[in-house]
Amino acid sequence: MAGRTVVFGATGYTGELVARALVGRGHRPVLAARSGERLERLAGELGGLQTEIADVTRPESVRALVERGDVLVSTVGPFLRWGIPAIEAAVDAGAHYLDSTGEPDFICRAFEQYGPSARRNGSALLTAFGFDWVPGNLAAALALALALALALALALALALAEAGPEAVRVEVGYLSLGGAGRSGGTRASSVDALLAPSFAFRGGRLKAERGGARARQVDFGSGQPRWALSIGGSEHFALPALHPTLRDVDVLLVAADPKVTRALPALSVVLSTVTRIPPLRAGLRSLVRRRVTGSTGGPDAAARAGSGAVVVAEAFSPSGKVLRRVRLEGVNPYTFTGEIMAWGAQTLAAGEVSNTGALGPVEAFGLDELRAGVRSAGMDLHP
């Protein structure tokens, strides 16, 4: 018998998008949050769904949401502040877990701290399972698979004993289009991420690296390259596990005005220096968190409908030649996040994942299945 699917944070901006997407796909999730009045109102709008009261300040209430075989969808961010009770509840229960984080430090914790326990307890942990960073995982995996297929085809055609050069580097770029704006949770998470450790996959291993340490131009196919900043994503963990030849993984995000973007690597040096001093780090975080709060809503349906997103991935040979390029294009990032999390939760609830532990999207579902899921969520390959 299939377990329950619980959307924790259902009354928040992203949580409501996920809940509505699940109902639109014929699913009836349990809605969980700390406000009973808001829960009942949303549950009524969605056809009388079951509700549960849970609050991260009372971890036992979050733990009570799930048992073995359930699926817990967590949208309670910023995740460095509020996300730990949910992931610990899922691991402890042996439940499957998805979240909507894009925060590098939380992603790192999910893979390194909670992944081993999840594997032992039979949980599949899918962190960062939204626009951050599912489409980049798919685009990069497709580029790498196509590059390998091309190398093998050339070897066969030329009757060579060995295939041609395999990809050793992959670069992923993310771009939001249309100016729909960001949710309060995204703004708060972005600030938390700037003040927290980040990472990169360089020289065949994961290394500590400041968020925004590098800025470079990325070609998104419009003929006008855009400046983007380096950021830690789930691609750094997931792609090398699938493609052992990889030596470098770059994830780049267009996040601000080009002049600001080009200045941010220098600013990140200052922030890194300041945040090494505990009293200064604590004071800066306290100041920022008072001024930048989450749960302040986000772009409405009309704004989302008038915007979109592009994700590109390129696989490179040892000589630096582009072996393959893949471009995905589609709906607004928030719309995509709601739909892909709903697809992921429904697929997990159906028992269509065989691996456990902290997983990347391709490892969890397979390349073809993930591509179908991403297409159903509103993004697909651009010719």
C-alpha positions as CSV (number, residue, x, y, z in Angstrom):
1,M,0.0,0.0,0.0
2,A,1.4,3.4,-1.0
3,G,2.2,5.8,1.9
4,R,1.2,9.4,2.3
5,T,2.6,12.3,0.5
6,V,3.0,15.2,2.9
7,V,3.7,18.8,1.7
8,F,5.4,20.6,4.6
9,G,5.3,24.4,4.3
10,A,2.1,24.1,2.2
11,T,0.9,27.6,3.1
12,G,4.1,29.2,1.8
13,Y,4.6,30.4,-1.7
14,T,6.4,27.4,-3.1
15,G,4.5,24.9,-0.9
16,E,1.2,26.1,-2.3
17,L,2.5,25.7,-5.9
18,V,3.5,22.1,-5.1
19,A,0.2,21.3,-3.5
20,R,-1.8,22.7,-6.4
21,A,0.4,20.9,-8.9
22,L,-0.1,17.6,-7.0
23,V,-3.9,18.0,-7.0
24,G,-3.7,18.9,-10.7
25,R,-2.0,15.6,-11.3
26,G,-4.8,13.7,-9.5
27,H,-2.9,13.3,-6.2
28,R,-4.3,14.1,-2.7
29,P,-1.4,15.1,-0.5
30,V,-1.5,15.9,3.2
31,L,-0.9,19.6,3.8
32,A,1.3,20.5,6.8
33,A,2.3,23.9,8.2
34,R,2.2,25.9,11.4
35,S,-0.9,27.9,10.7
36,G,-4.1,25.9,11.1
37,E,-6.3,28.7,9.8
38,R,-4.3,29.1,6.6
39,L,-4.1,25.3,6.2
40,E,-7.8,24.8,6.4
41,R,-8.5,27.6,3.9
42,L,-6.0,26.1,1.3
43,A,-7.3,22.5,2.0
44,G,-10.8,23.6,1.3
45,E,-9.8,25.3,-1.9
46,L,-8.2,22.1,-3.1
47,G,-11.1,19.8,-2.4
48,G,-11.0,19.0,1.3
49,L,-7.5,17.7,1.8
50,Q,-6.2,16.3,5.1
51,T,-4.1,18.7,7.2
52,E,-1.5,18.5,9.9
53,I,0.0,21.2,12.2
54,A,3.8,21.1,12.3
55,D,6.4,23.7,13.3
56,V,10.2,23.5,12.9
57,T,10.6,25.0,16.4
58,R,9.0,21.8,17.6
59,P,10.9,19.1,15.7
60,E,8.8,16.3,17.2
61,S,5.8,17.7,15.4
62,V,7.7,17.5,12.1
63,R,8.8,13.9,12.9
64,A,5.2,12.9,13.5
65,L,4.3,13.8,9.9
66,V,5.8,10.7,8.3
67,E,6.5,7.0,8.7
68,R,8.3,4.5,6.5
69,G,7.0,4.5,3.0
70,D,5.7,8.1,3.1
71,V,7.0,10.9,1.0
72,L,7.9,14.2,2.7
73,V,8.1,17.3,0.4
74,S,9.8,20.2,2.3
75,T,9.5,23.8,1.1
76,V,10.2,25.4,4.5
77,G,13.1,27.7,3.8
78,P,15.6,29.3,4.1
79,F,16.8,25.8,4.6
80,L,19.9,26.7,6.6
81,R,17.5,28.2,9.2
82,W,14.5,26.0,9.0
83,G,15.2,22.9,6.9
84,I,17.0,20.5,9.3
85,P,13.9,19.1,11.2
86,A,12.3,17.9,8.0
87,I,15.3,16.1,6.5
88,E,16.0,14.5,9.9
89,A,12.4,13.5,10.2
90,A,12.5,11.7,6.9
91,V,15.8,9.9,7.5
92,D,14.7,8.8,11.0
93,A,11.4,7.5,9.7
94,G,12.8,5.8,6.5
95,A,10.6,8.1,4.4
96,H,11.5,9.5,1.0
97,Y,12.3,13.2,0.9
98,L,12.4,16.1,-1.6
99,D,13.1,19.7,-1.0
100,S,13.1,23.0,-2.9
101,T,16.4,24.4,-1.6
102,G,19.0,26.0,-3.8
103,E,21.4,26.7,-0.9
104,P,24.9,25.1,-1.4
105,D,25.6,24.5,2.3
106,F,22.3,22.7,2.8
107,I,22.9,20.6,-0.3
108,C,26.3,19.6,1.0
109,R,24.8,18.6,4.3
110,A,22.2,16.5,2.5
111,F,24.7,14.5,0.6
112,E,27.5,14.2,3.1
113,Q,25.8,14.3,6.5
114,Y,22.4,12.7,5.9
115,G,23.0,10.6,2.8
116,P,24.7,7.6,4.6
117,S,22.0,7.4,7.2
118,A,19.3,7.6,4.6
119,R,20.9,4.8,2.6
120,R,20.9,2.6,5.8
121,N,17.3,3.5,6.6
122,G,15.9,3.0,3.1
123,S,15.2,6.7,2.3
124,A,15.7,8.4,-1.0
125,L,16.9,12.0,-0.4
126,L,16.4,14.3,-3.3
127,T,17.6,17.7,-2.2
128,A,17.4,20.8,-4.5
129,F,14.6,19.2,-6.5
130,G,13.3,22.3,-8.2
131,F,14.5,24.8,-10.8
132,D,17.5,24.7,-8.5
133,W,19.0,22.3,-9.7
134,V,17.1,19.7,-11.7
135,P,17.2,21.1,-15.2
136,G,21.0,21.6,-15.1
137,N,21.4,18.0,-14.0
138,L,19.3,16.8,-16.9
139,A,20.9,19.1,-19.5
140,A,24.5,18.2,-18.4
141,A,23.7,14.4,-18.2
142,L,22.3,14.6,-21.8
143,A,25.3,16.5,-23.0
144,L,27.7,14.0,-21.4
145,A,25.7,11.0,-22.7
146,L,25.7,12.5,-26.3
147,A,29.4,13.2,-26.1
148,L,30.2,9.6,-25.0
149,A,27.9,8.2,-27.8
150,L,29.7,10.4,-30.4
151,A,33.1,9.2,-29.2
152,L,32.0,5.5,-29.4
153,A,30.4,6.0,-32.8
154,L,33.6,7.5,-34.2
155,A,35.6,4.7,-32.8
156,L,33.3,2.2,-34.4
157,A,33.3,4.0,-37.7
158,L,37.0,4.2,-37.8
159,A,37.6,0.7,-36.4
160,L,39.6,2.1,-33.6
161,A,40.5,0.1,-30.6
162,E,39.5,2.8,-28.2
163,A,36.9,5.6,-28.3
164,G,37.7,9.2,-28.8
165,P,38.2,11.7,-26.0
166,E,35.5,11.6,-23.3
167,A,34.2,14.7,-21.6
168,V,36.3,15.9,-18.7
169,R,34.5,19.2,-17.9
170,V,30.8,20.2,-18.0
171,E,29.5,23.7,-17.6
172,V,25.8,24.5,-16.7
173,G,24.2,27.9,-17.0
174,Y,20.9,29.1,-15.6
175,L,18.9,32.1,-16.8
176,S,15.4,33.4,-15.8
177,L,13.6,35.4,-18.5
178,G,10.9,38.0,-18.3
179,G,11.5,39.8,-15.0
180,A,8.7,38.1,-13.0
181,G,10.6,38.8,-9.8
182,R,11.6,36.6,-6.9
183,S,9.8,35.3,-3.8
184,G,10.6,36.4,-0.3
185,G,11.9,32.9,0.4
186,T,14.3,33.1,-2.6
187,R,15.7,36.4,-1.5
188,A,16.2,35.2,2.1
189,S,17.8,31.9,0.9
190,S,20.1,33.9,-1.5
191,V,21.4,36.0,1.3
192,D,21.9,33.1,3.6
193,A,23.8,31.3,0.9
194,L,26.2,34.3,0.4
195,L,27.1,34.1,4.1
196,A,27.6,30.3,4.2
197,P,30.3,28.1,2.8
198,S,30.0,26.9,-0.7
199,F,31.9,24.4,-3.0
200,A,33.1,23.5,-6.5
201,F,34.2,20.3,-8.2
202,R,37.7,21.1,-9.5
203,G,40.5,18.8,-10.4
204,G,38.5,15.6,-9.8
205,R,37.3,16.4,-6.3
206,L,35.0,18.6,-4.3
207,K,36.6,21.7,-2.9
208,A,35.5,24.5,-0.7
209,E,35.0,27.7,-2.7
210,R,33.3,31.0,-2.0
211,G,29.8,31.5,-3.5
212,G,30.2,33.8,-6.4
213,A,34.0,33.3,-6.5
214,R,34.0,33.4,-10.3
215,A,32.1,35.3,-13.0
216,R,32.1,34.5,-16.7
217,Q,30.0,35.0,-19.7
218,V,27.6,32.2,-20.8
219,D,26.0,31.8,-24.2
220,F,22.3,31.0,-23.7
221,G,21.6,30.9,-27.5
222,S,20.4,34.4,-27.9
223,G,23.6,35.7,-29.6
224,Q,24.3,37.9,-26.6
225,P,26.3,36.1,-23.8
226,R,25.3,37.0,-20.2
227,W,27.5,37.4,-17.2
228,A,26.8,34.7,-14.6
229,L,28.2,33.8,-11.2
230,S,29.6,30.4,-10.0
231,I,27.5,28.7,-7.4
232,G,27.4,25.3,-5.6
233,G,24.6,23.0,-7.0
234,S,23.7,19.4,-6.7
235,E,25.4,18.9,-10.1
236,H,28.8,19.0,-8.3
237,F,27.8,15.8,-6.3
238,A,25.5,14.0,-8.8
239,L,27.4,14.3,-12.2
240,P,30.8,13.0,-11.2
241,A,29.1,10.0,-9.6
242,L,27.5,9.2,-13.0
243,H,30.6,10.2,-15.2
244,P,33.9,9.3,-13.5
245,T,35.9,11.0,-16.3
246,L,34.8,14.4,-15.1
247,R,37.4,16.6,-13.6
248,D,35.5,19.9,-13.4
249,V,31.9,20.9,-13.0
250,D,30.8,24.5,-13.3
251,V,27.4,25.8,-12.4
252,L,26.7,29.4,-13.3
253,L,23.7,31.5,-12.5
254,V,22.6,34.9,-14.0
255,A,21.6,36.6,-10.9
256,A,22.1,40.4,-11.2
257,D,23.0,43.4,-13.3
258,P,26.1,42.6,-15.4
259,K,28.2,45.3,-13.6
260,V,27.1,43.9,-10.2
261,T,27.8,40.4,-11.3
262,R,31.4,41.3,-12.4
263,A,32.0,43.0,-9.0
264,L,30.6,40.1,-6.9
265,P,33.7,37.9,-7.0
266,A,35.7,40.7,-5.2
267,L,32.8,41.2,-2.8
268,S,32.8,37.5,-2.0
269,V,36.4,37.8,-0.9
270,V,35.4,40.4,1.6
271,L,32.4,38.4,2.8
272,S,34.5,35.3,3.2
273,T,37.1,37.2,5.3
274,V,34.4,38.7,7.5
275,T,32.5,35.5,8.0
276,R,35.6,33.7,9.2
277,I,35.4,35.8,12.4
278,P,32.6,34.3,14.6
279,P,31.3,37.5,16.2
280,L,31.3,39.3,12.9
281,R,29.6,36.4,11.1
282,A,26.9,36.2,13.8
283,G,26.3,40.0,13.7
284,L,26.1,40.1,10.0
285,R,23.7,37.2,9.8
286,S,21.5,38.7,12.5
287,L,21.4,42.1,10.7
288,V,20.6,40.5,7.3
289,R,17.9,38.2,8.7
290,R,16.1,41.1,10.3
291,R,16.0,42.9,7.0
292,V,15.5,40.1,4.6
293,T,12.6,37.8,5.6
294,G,11.0,34.9,3.8
295,S,7.3,34.0,3.4
296,T,6.5,37.3,1.7
297,G,4.9,35.8,-1.4
298,G,6.1,35.8,-5.0
299,P,5.1,36.5,-8.6
300,D,1.5,35.8,-9.3
301,A,0.2,33.5,-12.0
302,A,0.0,36.2,-14.7
303,A,3.6,37.3,-14.0
304,R,4.8,33.7,-14.1
305,A,2.9,33.0,-17.4
306,G,4.7,36.0,-19.0
307,S,8.2,34.8,-18.1
308,G,10.3,31.7,-18.6
309,A,13.8,30.2,-18.2
310,V,16.7,28.8,-20.2
311,V,19.3,26.2,-19.0
312,V,22.3,25.3,-21.1
313,A,25.0,22.6,-20.6
314,E,28.2,22.0,-22.5
315,A,30.5,19.0,-22.3
316,F,34.2,19.7,-23.0
317,S,37.1,17.5,-24.2
318,P,40.5,17.5,-22.5
319,S,41.7,20.1,-25.1
320,G,38.8,22.4,-24.3
321,K,36.7,21.6,-27.4
322,V,32.9,21.6,-26.9
323,L,31.8,18.0,-27.6
324,R,28.1,18.5,-27.1
325,R,25.7,21.4,-26.1
326,V,22.2,21.0,-24.8
327,R,19.7,23.8,-24.3
328,L,16.5,23.5,-22.3
329,E,13.8,26.1,-22.5
330,G,10.4,26.5,-20.7
331,V,8.2,28.0,-18.1
332,N,8.9,30.3,-15.2
333,P,11.3,28.8,-12.5
334,Y,8.6,28.8,-9.8
335,T,6.0,27.2,-12.0
336,F,8.6,24.6,-13.0
337,T,9.5,24.0,-9.3
338,G,6.0,23.4,-8.3
339,E,5.4,20.9,-11.2
340,I,8.7,19.0,-11.0
341,M,8.4,18.6,-7.2
342,A,4.9,17.3,-7.7
343,W,6.1,14.9,-10.4
344,G,9.0,13.7,-8.2
345,A,6.8,13.2,-5.2
346,Q,4.2,11.2,-7.2
347,T,6.9,9.1,-8.8
348,L,8.5,8.3,-5.4
349,A,5.1,7.5,-3.9
350,A,4.5,5.0,-6.7
351,G,7.7,3.2,-5.7
352,E,9.5,4.1,-9.0
353,V,12.9,4.7,-7.4
354,S,15.2,1.8,-6.5
355,N,18.2,3.6,-5.0
356,T,18.4,5.1,-1.5
357,G,20.6,7.7,0.1
358,A,21.2,11.2,-1.2
359,L,20.6,11.0,-4.9
360,G,20.9,13.3,-7.9
361,P,17.9,13.5,-10.2
362,V,19.3,11.2,-12.9
363,E,20.6,8.6,-10.4
364,A,17.1,8.6,-8.8
365,F,14.9,8.2,-11.8
366,G,17.1,7.5,-14.9
367,L,17.8,9.8,-17.8
368,D,14.8,9.0,-19.9
369,E,12.3,9.0,-17.0
370,L,13.7,12.3,-15.7
371,R,13.5,13.9,-19.2
372,A,9.9,12.9,-19.4
373,G,9.3,14.4,-15.9
374,V,11.0,17.7,-16.8
375,R,9.0,17.9,-20.0
376,S,5.8,17.4,-18.0
377,A,6.9,20.2,-15.7
378,G,7.2,22.6,-18.6
379,M,10.8,22.5,-19.9
380,D,12.1,20.6,-22.9
381,L,15.0,20.4,-25.3
382,H,15.3,23.4,-27.7
383,P,16.4,22.4,-31.2
